Amino acid sequence: MPIKEAFILPHPPLIIPAIGGGQEIKIKKTVEAYEKVAHRIAEIKPDTIVLTTPHSIMYSDYIHISPGRGASGSFKEFGHGQISMHVEYDVDFVQQLSLLAEQSNIPAGTLGEKNKNLDHGAMVPLYFVNKYFNDYKLVRISISGLTYIDHYSFGKLISKVSDESSKNVVFIASGDLSHMLKDEGPYGYREEGPIFDREVTQAMRNGDFLKFMKFDEEFCESAAECGLRSFITMAGSLDGKELKSELLSYEGPFGVGYAVAAYEVTGNDSERHFDEVYKKEEQSKIDNLKKEEDSYVNLARKTLESYVSNHKKIKKTNDLDDELLKNKAGVFVSLKLDGQLRGCIGTIAPTTSCIAEEIIQNAISAGTEDPRFYPVSEEELPRIIYSVDVLGEPEAIQSMEELDPERYGVIVTKGTRRGLLLPNLEGINTPLEQVGIALKKAGISEHESYSMERFEVVRHK
Protein backbone atom coordinates (compact mmCIF):
# COMPACT_ATOMS: atom_id res chain seq x y z
CA MET A 1 0.00 0.00 0.00
CA PRO A 2 1.24 3.53 -0.69
CA ILE A 3 2.45 5.60 2.25
CA LYS A 4 -0.62 7.43 3.59
CA GLU A 5 0.93 10.21 5.65
CA ALA A 6 4.35 11.53 6.56
CA PHE A 7 5.46 13.85 9.35
CA ILE A 8 8.43 16.04 10.22
CA LEU A 9 9.03 15.98 13.97
CA PRO A 10 11.75 17.48 16.21
CA HIS A 11 13.41 15.53 18.98
CA PRO A 12 14.22 17.70 22.03
CA PRO A 13 14.20 15.36 25.06
CA LEU A 14 13.00 18.23 27.27
CA ILE A 15 9.63 18.09 25.49
CA ILE A 16 8.97 15.06 27.71
CA PRO A 17 7.65 16.52 31.00
CA ALA A 18 9.74 14.36 33.34
CA ILE A 19 12.88 15.50 31.53
CA GLY A 20 11.84 19.07 30.81
CA GLY A 21 10.87 19.76 34.40
CA GLY A 22 8.58 22.58 33.32
CA GLN A 23 10.73 23.90 30.47
CA GLU A 24 8.46 22.17 27.97
CA ILE A 25 5.87 24.90 28.61
CA LYS A 26 8.16 27.23 26.62
CA ILE A 27 7.51 25.12 23.52
CA LYS A 28 3.80 24.75 24.10
CA LYS A 29 2.96 25.05 20.39
CA THR A 30 5.39 22.22 19.60
CA VAL A 31 3.84 20.03 22.30
CA GLU A 32 0.32 20.72 21.00
CA ALA A 33 1.36 19.97 17.41
CA TYR A 34 3.06 16.76 18.56
CA GLU A 35 -0.15 15.65 20.24
CA LYS A 36 -2.12 16.27 17.04
CA VAL A 37 0.34 14.18 15.06
CA ALA A 38 0.27 11.36 17.61
CA HIS A 39 -3.54 11.28 17.45
CA ARG A 40 -3.45 11.23 13.64
CA ILE A 41 -1.04 8.31 13.63
CA ALA A 42 -3.24 6.47 16.14
CA GLU A 43 -6.22 6.97 13.80
CA ILE A 44 -4.24 5.58 10.86
CA LYS A 45 -3.17 2.52 12.91
CA PRO A 46 -0.02 1.86 10.86
CA ASP A 47 1.39 -1.62 10.59
CA THR A 48 4.82 -0.09 10.03
CA ILE A 49 6.41 3.23 10.96
CA VAL A 50 9.46 4.15 8.89
CA LEU A 51 11.55 6.62 10.89
CA THR A 52 14.69 8.46 9.81
CA THR A 53 16.92 9.89 12.53
CA PRO A 54 20.14 11.92 12.53
CA HIS A 55 21.25 10.32 15.79
CA SER A 56 21.52 6.68 14.86
CA ILE A 57 24.88 5.42 13.60
CA MET A 58 26.04 7.65 10.74
CA TYR A 59 28.47 6.85 7.94
CA SER A 60 29.89 9.20 5.33
CA ASP A 61 29.11 6.90 2.41
CA TYR A 62 26.43 4.47 3.59
CA ILE A 63 22.81 4.77 4.76
CA HIS A 64 22.35 2.48 7.75
CA ILE A 65 19.16 0.51 8.41
CA SER A 66 18.94 -0.95 11.90
CA PRO A 67 19.00 -4.77 11.77
CA GLY A 68 17.61 -7.46 14.03
CA ARG A 69 14.19 -8.16 15.48
CA GLY A 70 13.97 -5.11 17.71
CA ALA A 71 15.73 -2.66 20.01
CA SER A 72 15.39 -0.93 23.33
CA GLY A 73 16.43 2.46 24.60
CA SER A 74 16.10 4.90 27.46
CA PHE A 75 16.76 8.53 28.28
CA LYS A 76 19.54 7.60 30.71
CA GLU A 77 21.99 10.02 29.09
CA PHE A 78 19.52 12.79 29.92
CA GLY A 79 19.26 11.71 33.55
CA HIS A 80 16.04 9.72 33.21
CA GLY A 81 16.85 6.06 32.64
CA GLN A 82 13.42 5.10 33.99
CA ILE A 83 11.85 6.44 30.77
CA SER A 84 12.45 3.60 28.38
CA MET A 85 10.87 1.74 25.47
CA HIS A 86 11.21 -1.33 23.32
CA VAL A 87 10.21 -1.64 19.67
CA GLU A 88 9.96 -4.54 17.27
CA TYR A 89 11.49 -4.04 13.83
CA ASP A 90 9.69 -4.88 10.60
CA VAL A 91 12.17 -7.52 9.46
CA ASP A 92 10.44 -8.19 6.13
CA PHE A 93 10.34 -4.50 5.21
CA VAL A 94 14.02 -4.10 6.14
CA GLN A 95 15.03 -7.11 4.05
CA GLN A 96 13.11 -5.87 1.01
CA LEU A 97 14.52 -2.36 1.38
CA SER A 98 18.10 -3.60 1.73
CA LEU A 99 17.73 -5.85 -1.32
CA LEU A 100 16.24 -3.05 -3.39
CA ALA A 101 19.04 -0.68 -2.38
CA GLU A 102 21.62 -3.25 -3.49
CA GLN A 103 19.87 -3.74 -6.82
CA SER A 104 19.67 0.05 -7.30
CA ASN A 105 23.37 0.62 -6.46
CA ILE A 106 22.50 2.85 -3.52
CA PRO A 107 24.95 2.23 -0.64
CA ALA A 108 22.55 1.25 2.13
CA GLY A 109 21.92 -1.76 4.32
CA THR A 110 22.10 -3.31 7.76
CA LEU A 111 25.85 -3.71 8.26
CA GLY A 112 27.97 -2.07 10.92
CA GLU A 113 25.68 -1.34 13.86
CA LYS A 114 27.81 -1.37 17.00
CA ASN A 115 25.28 0.36 19.24
CA LYS A 116 21.86 -1.26 18.88
CA ASN A 117 20.14 1.01 21.41
CA LEU A 118 17.42 3.36 20.25
CA ASP A 119 18.60 6.96 19.96
CA HIS A 120 16.70 9.99 21.19
CA GLY A 121 16.00 11.05 17.61
CA ALA A 122 13.78 7.96 17.40
CA MET A 123 12.55 7.79 20.98
CA VAL A 124 11.15 11.32 21.31
CA PRO A 125 8.68 10.91 18.40
CA LEU A 126 7.82 7.36 19.48
CA TYR A 127 7.21 8.51 23.07
CA PHE A 128 4.28 10.58 21.82
CA VAL A 129 3.03 7.95 19.37
CA ASN A 130 3.12 5.24 22.04
CA LYS A 131 0.79 7.27 24.26
CA TYR A 132 -2.06 6.50 21.86
CA PHE A 133 -0.92 3.60 19.68
CA ASN A 134 1.86 1.04 19.92
CA ASP A 135 0.73 -1.88 17.78
CA TYR A 136 3.25 -1.20 15.01
CA LYS A 137 6.67 -2.34 13.85
CA LEU A 138 9.52 0.04 13.20
CA VAL A 139 12.04 0.58 10.43
CA ARG A 140 14.80 2.81 11.82
CA ILE A 141 17.06 4.48 9.25
CA SER A 142 20.05 6.75 9.71
CA ILE A 143 21.17 9.64 7.55
CA SER A 144 24.63 9.72 5.99
CA GLY A 145 27.20 11.94 4.32
CA LEU A 146 25.89 10.94 0.90
CA THR A 147 24.39 13.61 -1.34
CA TYR A 148 20.89 14.99 -1.09
CA ILE A 149 19.99 13.16 -4.31
CA ASP A 150 21.17 9.86 -2.80
CA HIS A 151 18.86 10.36 0.18
CA TYR A 152 15.95 11.33 -2.07
CA SER A 153 16.57 8.24 -4.23
CA PHE A 154 16.65 6.06 -1.13
CA GLY A 155 13.33 7.57 -0.05
CA LYS A 156 11.88 6.48 -3.39
CA LEU A 157 12.94 2.92 -2.57
CA ILE A 158 11.08 3.13 0.75
CA SER A 159 7.97 4.17 -1.20
CA LYS A 160 8.42 1.25 -3.60
CA VAL A 161 8.67 -1.29 -0.78
CA SER A 162 5.55 0.20 0.80
CA ASP A 163 3.67 0.19 -2.53
CA GLU A 164 4.44 -3.49 -3.07
CA SER A 165 3.38 -4.56 0.41
CA SER A 166 -0.06 -4.87 1.98
CA LYS A 167 1.07 -2.87 4.99
CA ASN A 168 -0.28 0.42 6.23
CA VAL A 169 2.83 2.63 6.43
CA VAL A 170 3.53 6.02 8.03
CA PHE A 171 6.80 7.94 7.62
CA ILE A 172 8.35 10.02 10.42
CA ALA A 173 11.29 12.27 9.55
CA SER A 174 12.93 13.14 12.86
CA GLY A 175 15.12 16.23 12.87
CA ASP A 176 15.72 19.61 14.47
CA LEU A 177 16.45 22.73 12.46
CA SER A 178 19.26 25.23 13.15
CA HIS A 179 21.14 25.05 16.45
CA MET A 180 22.46 28.62 16.00
CA LEU A 181 19.48 30.84 16.75
CA LYS A 182 20.50 32.67 19.93
CA ASP A 183 23.66 33.90 21.63
CA GLU A 184 22.39 32.48 24.91
CA GLY A 185 21.55 29.12 23.35
CA PRO A 186 23.76 26.06 23.90
CA TYR A 187 25.52 26.51 20.55
CA GLY A 188 25.53 30.29 20.12
CA TYR A 189 24.32 32.40 17.20
CA ARG A 190 25.12 32.68 13.52
CA GLU A 191 23.16 34.69 11.03
CA GLU A 192 22.74 31.59 8.86
CA GLY A 193 20.63 29.98 11.61
CA PRO A 194 17.47 32.11 11.41
CA ILE A 195 17.80 32.31 7.61
CA PHE A 196 17.87 28.51 7.33
CA ASP A 197 14.88 28.09 9.63
CA ARG A 198 12.86 30.72 7.79
CA GLU A 199 13.53 29.19 4.38
CA VAL A 200 13.15 25.54 5.37
CA THR A 201 9.85 26.11 7.23
CA GLN A 202 8.48 28.01 4.24
CA ALA A 203 9.38 25.00 2.10
CA MET A 204 7.70 22.70 4.63
CA ARG A 205 4.54 24.81 4.60
CA ASN A 206 4.32 24.75 0.80
CA GLY A 207 5.46 21.16 0.33
CA ASP A 208 8.31 22.56 -1.77
CA PHE A 209 10.71 19.65 -1.41
CA LEU A 210 12.87 20.93 -4.28
CA LYS A 211 13.97 23.71 -1.94
CA PHE A 212 15.26 21.08 0.51
CA MET A 213 17.76 19.91 -2.11
CA LYS A 214 18.86 23.40 -3.11
CA PHE A 215 20.35 24.31 0.27
CA ASP A 216 24.10 24.79 0.04
CA GLU A 217 25.99 22.28 2.15
CA GLU A 218 28.40 24.83 3.62
CA PHE A 219 25.51 27.15 4.47
CA CYS A 220 23.79 24.28 6.28
CA GLU A 221 26.94 23.51 8.24
CA SER A 222 27.11 27.13 9.34
CA ALA A 223 23.47 26.98 10.38
CA ALA A 224 24.23 23.76 12.31
CA GLU A 225 21.05 22.00 11.20
CA CYS A 226 20.59 18.31 11.86
CA GLY A 227 17.42 17.20 10.10
CA LEU A 228 17.66 18.17 6.43
CA ARG A 229 18.75 14.79 5.07
CA SER A 230 16.04 13.15 7.15
CA PHE A 231 13.47 15.47 5.54
CA ILE A 232 14.87 14.80 2.06
CA THR A 233 14.55 11.04 2.54
CA MET A 234 10.92 11.62 3.49
CA ALA A 235 10.48 13.79 0.40
CA GLY A 236 11.76 10.94 -1.76
CA SER A 237 9.22 8.59 -0.21
CA LEU A 238 6.50 11.02 -1.37
CA ASP A 239 7.91 11.42 -4.89
CA GLY A 240 5.20 11.98 -7.50
CA LYS A 241 2.45 12.35 -4.89
CA GLU A 242 -0.15 15.08 -4.54
CA LEU A 243 -0.09 16.29 -0.95
CA LYS A 244 -1.99 18.28 1.59
CA SER A 245 0.87 20.10 3.32
CA GLU A 246 0.65 21.61 6.79
CA LEU A 247 3.23 23.37 8.94
CA LEU A 248 1.66 22.75 12.33
CA SER A 249 4.16 24.68 14.43
CA TYR A 250 7.60 26.30 14.60
CA GLU A 251 9.45 27.49 17.71
CA GLY A 252 13.02 28.15 18.79
CA PRO A 253 13.09 29.59 22.32
CA PHE A 254 16.13 27.58 23.43
CA GLY A 255 18.28 28.53 20.42
CA VAL A 256 17.36 25.39 18.43
CA GLY A 257 14.60 25.36 15.80
CA TYR A 258 11.72 22.90 16.23
CA ALA A 259 9.23 22.38 13.38
CA VAL A 260 6.25 20.03 13.14
CA ALA A 261 4.80 19.39 9.68
CA ALA A 262 2.32 16.92 8.22
CA TYR A 263 1.83 15.61 4.70
CA GLU A 264 -1.29 13.70 3.66
CA VAL A 265 -1.18 11.89 0.33
CA THR A 266 -4.27 12.84 -1.70
CA GLY A 267 -3.34 11.45 -5.13
CA ASN A 268 -0.61 11.49 -7.78
CA ASP A 269 1.13 14.52 -9.28
CA SER A 270 3.46 14.12 -12.26
CA GLU A 271 4.98 17.56 -11.53
CA ARG A 272 6.39 16.47 -8.18
CA HIS A 273 9.38 14.41 -9.28
CA PHE A 274 11.84 16.75 -7.60
CA ASP A 275 14.95 14.68 -8.23
CA GLU A 276 14.41 14.94 -11.98
CA VAL A 277 13.80 18.69 -11.77
CA TYR A 278 16.87 19.17 -9.59
CA LYS A 279 19.17 17.14 -11.84
CA LYS A 280 17.97 18.99 -14.92
CA GLU A 281 18.56 22.40 -13.31
CA GLU A 282 21.97 21.40 -11.99
CA GLN A 283 23.06 19.96 -15.33
CA SER A 284 22.08 23.20 -17.04
CA LYS A 285 24.25 25.13 -14.56
CA ILE A 286 27.17 22.79 -15.11
CA ASP A 287 26.89 23.01 -18.89
CA ASN A 288 27.02 26.80 -18.64
CA LEU A 289 30.01 26.63 -16.29
CA LYS A 290 31.89 24.39 -18.71
CA LYS A 291 31.51 27.02 -21.41
CA GLU A 292 33.15 29.58 -19.12
CA GLU A 293 35.86 27.47 -17.47
CA ASP A 294 39.46 28.56 -17.88
CA SER A 295 42.48 26.38 -18.66
CA TYR A 296 43.10 25.54 -14.99
CA VAL A 297 39.61 24.15 -14.37
CA ASN A 298 39.48 22.55 -17.82
CA LEU A 299 42.68 20.64 -17.09
CA ALA A 300 41.34 19.41 -13.73
CA ARG A 301 38.10 18.23 -15.31
CA LYS A 302 39.75 16.47 -18.25
CA THR A 303 42.24 14.83 -15.89
CA LEU A 304 39.64 13.26 -13.60
CA GLU A 305 37.31 12.29 -16.46
CA SER A 306 40.16 10.50 -18.26
CA TYR A 307 41.37 8.75 -15.12
CA VAL A 308 37.93 7.56 -13.99
CA SER A 309 36.54 6.65 -17.42
CA ASN A 310 39.66 5.31 -19.16
CA HIS A 311 42.01 4.56 -16.24
CA LYS A 312 44.59 6.80 -17.91
CA LYS A 313 46.54 9.70 -16.46
CA ILE A 314 46.66 12.45 -19.05
CA LYS A 315 49.91 14.29 -19.80
CA LYS A 316 50.43 18.00 -19.97
CA THR A 317 50.64 19.39 -23.50
CA ASN A 318 52.56 22.33 -24.88
CA ASP A 319 49.40 24.17 -25.90
CA LEU A 320 48.62 25.01 -22.26
CA ASP A 321 49.10 28.55 -20.96
CA ASP A 322 52.72 29.46 -20.15
CA GLU A 323 51.88 30.08 -16.48
CA LEU A 324 50.68 26.49 -16.19
CA LEU A 325 53.85 25.10 -17.76
CA LYS A 326 56.54 27.44 -16.39
CA ASN A 327 55.36 28.33 -12.88
CA LYS A 328 55.42 26.22 -9.72
CA ALA A 329 52.99 26.50 -6.81
CA GLY A 330 50.98 24.53 -4.32
CA VAL A 331 47.55 23.70 -5.74
CA PHE A 332 44.25 22.55 -4.25
CA VAL A 333 41.60 20.90 -6.44
CA SER A 334 38.06 20.86 -5.03
CA LEU A 335 35.09 18.90 -6.34
CA LYS A 336 31.42 19.52 -5.65
CA LEU A 337 28.53 17.23 -6.50
CA ASP A 338 24.92 18.37 -6.19
CA GLY A 339 26.06 21.38 -4.17
CA GLN A 340 28.09 19.34 -1.69
CA LEU A 341 31.81 18.79 -1.30
CA ARG A 342 32.83 15.60 -3.10
CA GLY A 343 36.59 15.77 -2.63
CA CYS A 344 39.40 18.22 -1.94
CA ILE A 345 43.10 17.44 -2.06
CA GLY A 346 46.06 19.76 -2.46
CA THR A 347 49.67 20.58 -1.80
CA ILE A 348 50.86 23.43 0.39
CA ALA A 349 54.07 23.79 -1.63
CA PRO A 350 54.89 22.58 -5.16
CA THR A 351 55.81 18.91 -5.45
CA THR A 352 56.04 18.64 -9.24
CA SER A 353 57.73 20.42 -12.14
CA CYS A 354 54.91 22.93 -12.83
CA ILE A 355 51.36 24.00 -11.97
CA ALA A 356 49.92 21.81 -14.74
CA GLU A 357 51.49 18.69 -13.22
CA GLU A 358 50.31 19.80 -9.79
CA ILE A 359 46.72 20.09 -11.06
CA ILE A 360 46.86 16.68 -12.77
CA GLN A 361 48.21 15.00 -9.63
CA ASN A 362 45.75 16.66 -7.25
CA ALA A 363 42.68 16.32 -9.46
CA ILE A 364 43.16 12.54 -9.47
CA SER A 365 43.75 12.52 -5.71
CA ALA A 366 40.68 14.68 -5.01
CA GLY A 367 38.50 12.30 -6.98
CA THR A 368 39.92 8.99 -5.83
CA GLU A 369 41.96 9.38 -2.62
CA ASP A 370 40.15 11.83 -0.32
CA PRO A 371 39.64 9.62 2.77
CA ARG A 372 36.34 11.33 3.57
CA PHE A 373 34.66 10.04 0.41
CA TYR A 374 34.43 6.95 -1.74
CA PRO A 375 36.05 7.34 -5.22
CA VAL A 376 34.15 9.33 -7.82
CA SER A 377 32.21 7.08 -10.21
CA GLU A 378 31.86 7.49 -13.95
CA GLU A 379 28.14 8.21 -13.51
CA GLU A 380 28.93 11.20 -11.29
CA LEU A 381 31.41 12.87 -13.65
CA PRO A 382 28.90 14.93 -15.68
CA ARG A 383 27.54 16.54 -12.49
CA ILE A 384 30.82 17.51 -10.84
CA ILE A 385 31.84 21.16 -10.47
CA TYR A 386 35.56 21.89 -10.15
CA SER A 387 37.58 24.67 -8.60
CA VAL A 388 41.36 25.08 -8.58
CA ASP A 389 43.18 27.18 -5.98
CA VAL A 390 46.75 28.21 -6.75
CA LEU A 391 48.52 29.11 -3.51
CA GLY A 392 50.81 32.06 -3.03
CA GLU A 393 53.95 31.94 -0.88
CA PRO A 394 53.07 31.49 2.83
CA GLU A 395 54.27 34.16 5.26
CA ALA A 396 54.69 33.74 8.98
CA ILE A 397 52.32 35.66 11.26
CA GLN A 398 52.30 36.17 15.01
CA SER A 399 48.60 36.54 15.81
CA MET A 400 45.10 36.05 14.46
CA GLU A 401 44.80 39.81 14.05
CA GLU A 402 46.89 39.43 10.90
CA LEU A 403 44.29 37.12 9.36
CA ASP A 404 41.30 37.94 7.15
CA PRO A 405 39.30 34.77 6.31
CA GLU A 406 38.10 36.25 3.04
CA ARG A 407 41.56 37.20 1.79
CA TYR A 408 44.00 34.82 3.48
CA GLY A 409 44.17 31.09 4.03
CA VAL A 410 45.95 29.83 7.13
CA ILE A 411 48.50 27.10 7.87
CA VAL A 412 49.05 25.92 11.45
CA THR A 413 52.09 23.84 12.37
CA LYS A 414 53.23 21.89 15.43
CA GLY A 415 56.24 19.73 14.69
CA THR A 416 55.29 17.39 11.85
CA ARG A 417 51.58 18.16 12.19
CA ARG A 418 50.22 20.73 9.74
CA GLY A 419 46.73 21.89 8.94
CA LEU A 420 45.58 24.19 6.16
CA LEU A 421 42.32 26.01 5.50
CA LEU A 422 41.68 27.86 2.27
CA PRO A 423 40.34 31.44 2.30
CA ASN A 424 36.90 32.71 1.37
CA LEU A 425 34.93 29.64 2.46
CA GLU A 426 31.22 30.02 3.14
CA GLY A 427 30.42 29.86 6.84
CA ILE A 428 33.95 30.80 7.97
CA ASN A 429 33.52 34.37 9.15
CA THR A 430 36.23 34.95 11.77
CA PRO A 431 39.95 34.18 12.18
CA LEU A 432 39.08 32.22 15.33
CA GLU A 433 36.80 29.89 13.35
CA GLN A 434 39.38 29.60 10.59
CA VAL A 435 42.25 28.70 12.89
CA GLY A 436 40.06 26.36 14.94
CA ILE A 437 39.19 24.26 11.89
CA ALA A 438 42.82 24.21 10.70
CA LEU A 439 43.92 22.99 14.16
CA LYS A 440 41.36 20.17 14.07
CA LYS A 441 42.54 19.11 10.63
CA ALA A 442 46.12 18.97 11.94
CA GLY A 443 45.20 17.17 15.16
CA ILE A 444 46.62 20.05 17.21
CA SER A 445 44.97 21.09 20.46
CA GLU A 446 44.15 24.78 20.81
CA HIS A 447 46.02 24.64 24.13
CA GLU A 448 49.29 23.61 22.48
CA SER A 449 51.83 26.08 21.14
CA TYR A 450 51.84 26.25 17.35
CA SER A 451 53.00 28.52 14.56
CA MET A 452 50.81 30.19 11.94
CA GLU A 453 51.30 31.26 8.35
CA ARG A 454 48.96 33.03 6.01
CA PHE A 455 48.74 32.87 2.24
CA GLU A 456 46.68 34.22 -0.61
CA VAL A 457 45.23 32.18 -3.47
CA VAL A 458 44.10 32.70 -7.01
CA ARG A 459 40.86 30.78 -7.30
CA HIS A 460 39.76 29.36 -10.63
CA LYS A 461 36.10 28.22 -10.69
Number of C-alpha atoms within 10 A of each C-alpha: 14 21 25 19 22 28 24 28 27 28 23 19 19 17 23 18 12 14 17 15 11 12 14 19 14 15 18 14 18 23 18 14 20 25 16 16 23 21 17 15 22 17 11 15 18 23 16 22 23 24 25 29 28 24 19 24 20 18 14 13 18 21 25 24 24 27 21 13 12 19 17 14 18 19 19 11 8 13 11 12 11 10 16 14 15 13 19 16 22 21 17 12 20 24 16 18 24 21 13 19 19 13 10 13 8 19 16 22 21 17 12 14 14 7 10 15 15 22 19 23 25 26 25 20 23 21 18 19 19 16 12 16 17 15 13 17 20 26 23 24 28 22 28 22 18 20 20 26 21 23 26 26 22 25 22 20 22 27 22 18 22 24 15 11 14 11 16 19 26 22 26 23 30 30 28 27 28 31 26 28 28 19 12 11 15 13 16 14 21 19 13 19 26 22 14 23 26 15 13 21 22 14 17 23 18 14 22 17 23 18 16 21 24 13 18 14 19 16 18 19 15 21 24 22 21 21 24 23 29 27 30 26 28 29 30 25 26 29 23 17 21 18 21 15 19 16 20 19 20 19 18 22 12 19 21 26 25 26 26 29 23 24 22 17 17 12 11 13 12 10 12 20 17 22 20 13 13 17 14 12 11 19 16 12 13 17 13 11 14 15 9 12 16 12 14 24 23 18 22 25 25 14 23 27 24 15 18 19 12 10 10 12 16 16 10 16 9 9 7 13 12 11 11 20 17 11 12 20 23 22 30 23 30 23 22 16 20 23 19 18 19 23 24 23 20 23 19 19 16 17 15 15 13 18 23 28 21 25 30 24 23 26 33 24 19 24 26 19 17 16 12 13 18 16 17 22 12 14 9 11 16 13 18 20 24 25 20 25 23 23 23 18 13 17 12 14 15 10 11 16 9 12 23 17 22 16 13 22 26 27 25 23 19 17 8 6 13 20 20 24 22 21 22 16 14 15 18 19 15 14 20 14 13 25 24 16 17 22 24 15 15 17 14 20 12 11 6 8 9 15 14 21 21 25 20 19 20 11 17 16 17
